[in-house]
């Protein structure tokens, strides 16, 4: 659980040039980390504390925590991958 929170904190510390270089890849990785946090049982309040200034990430967290927590590992991996891809593709659509 602490590892997931650490990954989320690292995303907060990314510099602007790194985000500009591959925004959509970063968004996808962030979505993956948020859904992983959801699936391993990190409380939503902990994730919100980390990203309390970013409105887009707040929406991402709300979407992730609106999904149920699953226990079948194959399904967990599938839902994480789908969530990551969804956010990545939405980012690409916005940039066109």
DSSP file (Angstrom, degrees, kcal/mol; ACC not computed):
  #  RESIDUE AA STRUCTURE BP1 BP2  ACC     N-H-->O    O-->H-N    N-H-->O    O-->H-N    TCO  KAPPA ALPHA  PHI   PSI    X-CA   Y-CA   Z-CA
    1    1 A X     >        0   0    0      0, 0.0     4,-2.0     0, 0.0     5,-0.2   0.000 360.0 360.0 360.0 -42.5    0.0    0.0    0.0
    2    2 A X  H  >  +     0   0    0      1,-0.2     4,-2.3     2,-0.2     5,-0.1   0.851 360.0  56.7 -64.6 -33.5    2.8    2.4    0.8
    3    3 A X  H  > S+     0   0    0      2,-0.2     4,-2.2     1,-0.2    -1,-0.2   0.914 106.0  49.7 -64.2 -42.1    4.5    1.6   -2.5
    4    4 A X  H  > S+     0   0    0      1,-0.2     4,-2.1     2,-0.2    -2,-0.2   0.928 111.5  48.2 -62.0 -45.3    1.3    2.6   -4.4
    5    5 A X  H  X S+     0   0    0     -4,-2.0     4,-2.3     1,-0.2    -1,-0.2   0.886 109.4  54.0 -64.0 -37.9    1.1    5.9   -2.4
    6    6 A X  H  X S+     0   0    0     -4,-2.3     4,-2.2     2,-0.2    -1,-0.2   0.904 107.0  50.9 -61.9 -41.3    4.8    6.5   -3.2
    7    7 A X  H  X S+     0   0    0     -4,-2.2     4,-1.5     1,-0.2    -2,-0.2   0.918 109.8  50.3 -62.1 -43.0    4.2    6.1   -6.9
    8    8 A X  H  X S+     0   0    0     -4,-2.1     4,-1.2     1,-0.2    -2,-0.2   0.898 108.8  51.5 -62.6 -40.6    1.3    8.6   -6.7
    9    9 A X  H  X S+     0   0    0     -4,-2.3     4,-1.2     1,-0.2     3,-0.4   0.895 104.2  58.0 -63.4 -39.7    3.6   11.1   -4.9
   10   10 A X  H  < S+     0   0    0     -4,-2.2     3,-0.4     1,-0.2     4,-0.4   0.879 101.9  55.1 -59.0 -37.4    6.2   10.7   -7.6
   11   11 A X  H >< S+     0   0    0     -4,-1.5     3,-0.9     1,-0.2    -1,-0.2   0.854 103.9  54.9 -64.5 -33.3    3.6   11.8  -10.2
   12   12 A X  H 3< S+     0   0    0     -4,-1.2    -1,-0.2    -3,-0.4    -2,-0.2   0.810 106.2  52.6 -66.8 -28.8    3.1   14.9   -8.2
   13   13 A X  T 3< S+     0   0    0     -4,-1.2    -1,-0.2    -3,-0.4    -2,-0.2   0.457  78.6 124.1 -89.8  -1.6    6.7   15.7   -8.4
   14   14 A X    <   -     0   0    0     -3,-0.9     2,-0.1    -4,-0.4    -3,-0.0  -0.312  62.6-121.8 -59.8 140.0    7.1   15.4  -12.1
   15   15 A X     >  -     0   0    0      1,-0.1     4,-1.8     4,-0.0     3,-0.2  -0.431  21.1-109.8 -79.6 159.8    8.5   18.5  -13.7
   16   16 A X  H  > S+     0   0    0      1,-0.2     4,-2.6     2,-0.2     5,-0.2   0.898 116.5  54.6 -58.2 -45.0    6.6   20.5  -16.4
   17   17 A X  H  > S+     0   0    0      1,-0.2     4,-2.0     2,-0.2    -1,-0.2   0.895 107.1  51.7 -59.0 -37.5    9.0   19.5  -19.2
   18   18 A X  H  > S+     0   0    0      1,-0.2     4,-1.3     2,-0.2    -1,-0.2   0.911 111.8  46.4 -64.6 -40.5    8.5   15.8  -18.4
   19   19 A X  H  < S+     0   0    0     -4,-1.8    -2,-0.2     1,-0.2    -1,-0.2   0.904 111.5  51.1 -67.2 -40.6    4.8   16.2  -18.5
   20   20 A X  H >< S+     0   0    0     -4,-2.6     3,-0.5     1,-0.2    -1,-0.2   0.845 103.9  60.3 -65.2 -33.4    5.0   18.1  -21.8
   21   21 A X  H 3< S-     0   0    0     -4,-2.0    -1,-0.2     1,-0.2    -2,-0.2   0.902 131.6  -1.1 -63.7 -43.1    7.1   15.4  -23.4
   22   22 A X  T 3X S+     0   0    0     -4,-1.3     4,-2.3    -3,-0.1    -1,-0.2  -0.444  72.1 161.5-149.2  67.5    4.6   12.7  -23.0
   23   23 A X  H <> S+     0   0    0     -3,-0.5     4,-2.9     1,-0.2     5,-0.2   0.919  79.3  48.0 -56.4 -47.9    1.4   14.0  -21.3
   24   24 A X  H  > S+     0   0    0      1,-0.2     4,-2.5     2,-0.2    -1,-0.2   0.873 110.6  50.7 -68.2 -36.2   -0.8   11.2  -22.4
   25   25 A X  H  > S+     0   0    0      2,-0.2     4,-2.3     1,-0.2    -1,-0.2   0.908 112.7  47.6 -63.6 -40.7    1.7    8.5  -21.3
   26   26 A X  H  X S+     0   0    0     -4,-2.3     4,-2.6     2,-0.2    -2,-0.2   0.907 110.6  51.2 -66.0 -42.7    1.9   10.1  -17.9
   27   27 A X  H  X S+     0   0    0     -4,-2.9     4,-2.7     1,-0.2    -2,-0.2   0.920 110.6  50.0 -60.3 -43.4   -1.8   10.4  -17.6
   28   28 A X  H  X S+     0   0    0     -4,-2.5     4,-2.3     2,-0.2    -2,-0.2   0.915 111.5  47.3 -61.6 -43.8   -2.1    6.7  -18.5
   29   29 A X  H  X S+     0   0    0     -4,-2.3     4,-2.3     2,-0.2    -1,-0.2   0.885 112.2  50.3 -65.6 -38.0    0.5    5.7  -15.9
   30   30 A X  H  X S+     0   0    0     -4,-2.6     4,-2.6     2,-0.2    -2,-0.2   0.920 109.7  50.2 -65.1 -43.5   -1.2    7.9  -13.3
   31   31 A X  H  X S+     0   0    0     -4,-2.7     4,-2.5     1,-0.2     5,-0.2   0.905 110.1  51.4 -60.0 -41.6   -4.6    6.3  -14.1
   32   32 A X  H  X S+     0   0    0     -4,-2.3     4,-2.4     1,-0.2    -1,-0.2   0.924 111.0  47.4 -60.5 -45.2   -3.0    2.9  -13.7
   33   33 A X  H  X S+     0   0    0     -4,-2.3     4,-2.4     2,-0.2    -2,-0.2   0.889 111.6  50.4 -65.6 -39.7   -1.5    3.9  -10.3
   34   34 A X  H  X S+     0   0    0     -4,-2.6     4,-2.2     2,-0.2    -2,-0.2   0.931 112.8  45.5 -65.2 -44.9   -4.8    5.3   -9.1
   35   35 A X  H  X S+     0   0    0     -4,-2.5     4,-2.6     2,-0.2    -2,-0.2   0.877 111.4  53.0 -68.3 -35.4   -6.8    2.1  -10.1
   36   36 A X  H  X S+     0   0    0     -4,-2.4     4,-2.0    -5,-0.2    -1,-0.2   0.928 108.2  50.9 -61.6 -43.5   -4.1   -0.1   -8.5
   37   37 A X  H  X>S+     0   0    0     -4,-2.4     5,-2.5     1,-0.2     4,-0.6   0.920 111.0  49.2 -58.5 -43.3   -4.5    1.9   -5.3
   38   38 A X  H ><5S+     0   0    0     -4,-2.2     3,-0.8     1,-0.2    -2,-0.2   0.926 111.8  48.1 -60.0 -45.7   -8.2    1.3   -5.5
   39   39 A X  H 3<5S+     0   0    0     -4,-2.6    -1,-0.2     1,-0.2    -2,-0.2   0.749 110.5  49.7 -74.3 -23.7   -7.8   -2.4   -6.1
   40   40 A X  H 3<5S-     0   0    0     -4,-2.0    -1,-0.2    -5,-0.2    -2,-0.2   0.463 120.7-104.1 -93.3  -0.2   -5.4   -3.0   -3.2
   41   41 A X  T <<5 +     0   0    0     -3,-0.8     2,-0.3    -4,-0.6    -3,-0.2   0.647  59.1 161.1  95.3  15.0   -7.5   -1.1   -0.8
   42   42 A X      < -     0   0    0     -5,-2.5    -1,-0.3    -6,-0.2     5,-0.1  -0.557  49.5-109.1 -65.9 128.1   -5.8    2.3   -0.3
   43   43 A X    >>  -     0   0    0     -2,-0.3     4,-1.4     1,-0.1     3,-0.8  -0.307  16.3-128.0 -60.8 140.9   -8.5    4.6    1.1
   44   44 A X  H 3> S+     0   0    0      1,-0.3     4,-2.8     2,-0.2     5,-0.2   0.861 108.3  62.3 -56.5 -36.9   -9.8    7.2   -1.3
   45   45 A X  H 3> S+     0   0    0      1,-0.2     4,-1.8     2,-0.2    -1,-0.3   0.861 101.2  51.9 -60.5 -35.6   -9.1    9.9    1.3
   46   46 A X  H <> S+     0   0    0     -3,-0.8     4,-1.2     2,-0.2    -1,-0.2   0.908 111.5  46.0 -65.8 -41.9   -5.4    9.0    1.2
   47   47 A X  H  X S+     0   0    0     -4,-1.4     4,-1.5     1,-0.2     3,-0.3   0.900 111.2  52.6 -69.2 -40.2   -5.3    9.4   -2.5
   48   48 A X  H  < S+     0   0    0     -4,-2.8    -1,-0.2     1,-0.2    -2,-0.2   0.862 103.2  58.6 -62.6 -36.0   -7.3   12.6   -2.4
   49   49 A X  H >< S+     0   0    0     -4,-1.8     3,-0.7    -5,-0.2    -1,-0.2   0.879 106.1  49.0 -60.7 -37.3   -4.8   14.1    0.1
   50   50 A X  H 3< S+     0   0    0     -4,-1.2    -1,-0.2    -3,-0.3    -2,-0.2   0.887 122.1  31.9 -69.4 -39.3   -2.0   13.6   -2.3
   51   51 A X  T >< S+     0   0    0     -4,-1.5     3,-1.2     1,-0.2    -1,-0.2  -0.177  72.6 134.2-113.8  39.5   -3.8   15.2   -5.2
   52   52 A X  T <  S+     0   0    0     -3,-0.7    -1,-0.2     1,-0.2    -3,-0.1   0.578  74.7  48.1 -70.1  -7.4   -5.9   17.9   -3.5
   53   53 A X  T 3  S+     0   0    0     -3,-0.2     2,-0.7     1,-0.1    -1,-0.2   0.497  92.4  82.7-107.7  -5.8   -4.9   20.6   -6.0
   54   54 A X    <>  -     0   0    0     -3,-1.2     4,-1.8     1,-0.2     5,-0.1  -0.867  52.9-170.0-110.3 109.3   -5.5   18.8   -9.3
   55   55 A X  H  > S+     0   0    0     -2,-0.7     4,-1.9     1,-0.2    -1,-0.2   0.868  86.6  53.1 -65.3 -38.9   -9.1   18.8  -10.6
   56   56 A X  H  > S+     0   0    0      1,-0.2     4,-2.0     2,-0.2    -1,-0.2   0.917 110.5  47.4 -64.7 -41.9   -8.4   16.3  -13.4
   57   57 A X  H  > S+     0   0    0      1,-0.2     4,-2.7     2,-0.2    -1,-0.2   0.852 106.8  58.0 -69.1 -32.5   -6.9   13.8  -11.0
   58   58 A X  H  X S+     0   0    0     -4,-1.8     4,-2.5     2,-0.2    -1,-0.2   0.924 107.2  47.9 -59.7 -43.1   -9.8   14.3   -8.6
   59   59 A X  H  X S+     0   0    0     -4,-1.9     4,-2.5     1,-0.2    -2,-0.2   0.917 110.9  51.4 -62.4 -42.7  -12.1   13.2  -11.4
   60   60 A X  H  X S+     0   0    0     -4,-2.0     4,-2.6     2,-0.2    -2,-0.2   0.916 110.5  48.5 -59.7 -44.7   -9.9   10.2  -12.1
   61   61 A X  H  X S+     0   0    0     -4,-2.7     4,-2.9     2,-0.2    -2,-0.2   0.921 110.1  51.2 -63.5 -44.6   -9.9    9.2   -8.4
   62   62 A X  H  X S+     0   0    0     -4,-2.5     4,-0.7     1,-0.2    -1,-0.2   0.919 112.1  47.3 -59.6 -43.9  -13.7    9.5   -8.2
   63   63 A X  H >X S+     0   0    0     -4,-2.5     3,-0.6     2,-0.2     4,-0.6   0.928 113.4  47.8 -62.8 -44.8  -14.1    7.3  -11.3
   64   64 A X  H >< S+     0   0    0     -4,-2.6     3,-1.1     1,-0.2    -2,-0.2   0.922 113.4  46.7 -63.3 -43.8  -11.6    4.7  -10.0
   65   65 A X  H 3< S+     0   0    0     -4,-2.9    -1,-0.2     1,-0.3    -2,-0.2   0.531 101.0  67.0 -80.7  -4.4  -13.3    4.6   -6.6
   66   66 A X  H << S+     0   0    0     -4,-0.7    -1,-0.3    -3,-0.6     2,-0.2   0.649  89.1  82.8 -81.7 -17.6  -16.7    4.3   -8.2
   67   67 A X  S << S-     0   0    0     -3,-1.1     3,-0.0    -4,-0.6     2,-0.0  -0.602  91.7-108.8 -81.6 145.9  -15.6    0.9   -9.4
   68   68 A X        -     0   0    0     -2,-0.2     2,-0.5     1,-0.1    -1,-0.1  -0.315  31.1-106.1 -69.4 159.8  -15.9   -2.0   -7.0
   69   69 A X        -     0   0    0     -4,-0.1     2,-0.2   -29,-0.0    -1,-0.1  -0.777  40.5-153.1 -85.5 126.0  -12.9   -3.6   -5.5
   70   70 A X        -     0   0    0     -2,-0.5    -3,-0.0     1,-0.1     3,-0.0  -0.655  19.4-164.6-103.2 158.6  -12.3   -7.0   -7.2
   71   71 A X        +     0   0    0     -2,-0.2     2,-0.6     5,-0.0    -1,-0.1   0.569  63.4  94.7-117.9 -16.4  -10.6  -10.1   -5.8
   72   72 A X     >  -     0   0    0      1,-0.2     4,-2.6     2,-0.0     3,-0.2  -0.719  67.9-147.2 -79.1 117.2   -9.9  -12.2   -8.9
   73   73 A X  H  > S+     0   0    0     -2,-0.6     4,-2.5     1,-0.2     5,-0.2   0.848  95.5  51.7 -59.2 -39.0   -6.4  -11.3   -9.9
   74   74 A X  H  > S+     0   0    0      1,-0.2     4,-1.9     2,-0.2    -1,-0.2   0.915 113.0  45.5 -63.6 -41.7   -7.0  -11.7  -13.7
   75   75 A X  H  > S+     0   0    0     -3,-0.2     4,-2.7     2,-0.2    -2,-0.2   0.888 110.4  54.2 -68.8 -38.6  -10.0   -9.4  -13.5
   76   76 A X  H  X S+     0   0    0     -4,-2.6     4,-2.2     1,-0.2    -2,-0.2   0.940 110.0  46.7 -59.2 -48.1   -8.1   -6.9  -11.3
   77   77 A X  H  X S+     0   0    0     -4,-2.5     4,-2.3     1,-0.2    -1,-0.2   0.881 112.6  50.9 -62.4 -37.7   -5.3   -6.7  -13.9
   78   78 A X  H  X S+     0   0    0     -4,-1.9     4,-2.6     2,-0.2    -2,-0.2   0.923 110.3  47.3 -65.9 -45.1   -7.9   -6.3  -16.7
   79   79 A X  H  X S+     0   0    0     -4,-2.7     4,-2.1     2,-0.2    -2,-0.2   0.868 112.4  50.7 -66.7 -36.0   -9.8   -3.5  -14.9
   80   80 A X  H  X S+     0   0    0     -4,-2.2     4,-2.4    -5,-0.2    -1,-0.2   0.938 112.5  46.4 -64.9 -46.8   -6.5   -1.7  -14.2
   81   81 A X  H  X S+     0   0    0     -4,-2.3     4,-2.6     1,-0.2    -2,-0.2   0.909 112.6  49.7 -63.1 -43.5   -5.4   -2.0  -17.9
   82   82 A X  H  X S+     0   0    0     -4,-2.6     4,-2.4     2,-0.2    -1,-0.2   0.902 111.2  49.2 -62.6 -41.8   -8.8   -0.8  -19.2
   83   83 A X  H  X S+     0   0    0     -4,-2.1     4,-2.0     2,-0.2     5,-0.2   0.914 112.0  48.6 -64.9 -43.7   -8.8    2.2  -16.9
   84   84 A X  H  X S+     0   0    0     -4,-2.4     4,-2.3     1,-0.2    -2,-0.2   0.940 113.3  46.9 -60.4 -48.7   -5.3    3.2  -18.0
   85   85 A X  H  X S+     0   0    0     -4,-2.6     4,-2.8     1,-0.2     5,-0.2   0.879 108.7  55.5 -63.2 -39.1   -6.2    2.8  -21.6
   86   86 A X  H  X S+     0   0    0     -4,-2.4     4,-2.3     1,-0.2    -1,-0.2   0.946 111.9  42.0 -58.8 -50.0   -9.4    4.8  -21.2
   87   87 A X  H  X S+     0   0    0     -4,-2.0     4,-2.0     2,-0.2    -1,-0.2   0.879 114.0  52.4 -67.9 -38.0   -7.5    7.8  -19.7
   88   88 A X  H  X S+     0   0    0     -4,-2.3     4,-2.1    -5,-0.2    -2,-0.2   0.941 111.9  45.5 -61.7 -48.1   -4.7    7.6  -22.3
   89   89 A X  H  X S+     0   0    0     -4,-2.8     4,-2.3     1,-0.2    -2,-0.2   0.884 110.2  53.5 -66.0 -38.8   -7.1    7.5  -25.2
   90   90 A X  H  X S+     0   0    0     -4,-2.3     4,-1.9    -5,-0.2    -1,-0.2   0.900 108.3  51.4 -61.3 -39.6   -9.1   10.4  -23.8
   91   91 A X  H  X S+     0   0    0     -4,-2.0     4,-1.7     1,-0.2    -2,-0.2   0.918 108.8  50.3 -62.8 -44.3   -5.9   12.4  -23.5
   92   92 A X  H  X S+     0   0    0     -4,-2.1     4,-0.8     1,-0.2    -2,-0.2   0.901 108.5  52.9 -61.0 -41.1   -5.1   11.7  -27.1
   93   93 A X  H >< S+     0   0    0     -4,-2.3     3,-0.7     1,-0.2    -1,-0.2   0.895 108.3  50.4 -61.5 -40.6   -8.5   12.8  -28.3
   94   94 A X  H 3< S+     0   0    0     -4,-1.9    -1,-0.2     1,-0.2    -2,-0.2   0.854 106.1  55.9 -67.5 -34.8   -8.2   16.1  -26.4
   95   95 A X  H 3<        0   0    0     -4,-1.7    -1,-0.2     1,-0.3    -2,-0.2   0.637 360.0 360.0 -75.9 -13.5   -4.8   16.8  -28.0
   96   96 A X    <<        0   0    0     -4,-0.8    -1,-0.3    -3,-0.7    -2,-0.1   0.481 360.0 360.0 -79.9 360.0   -6.1   16.5  -31.6
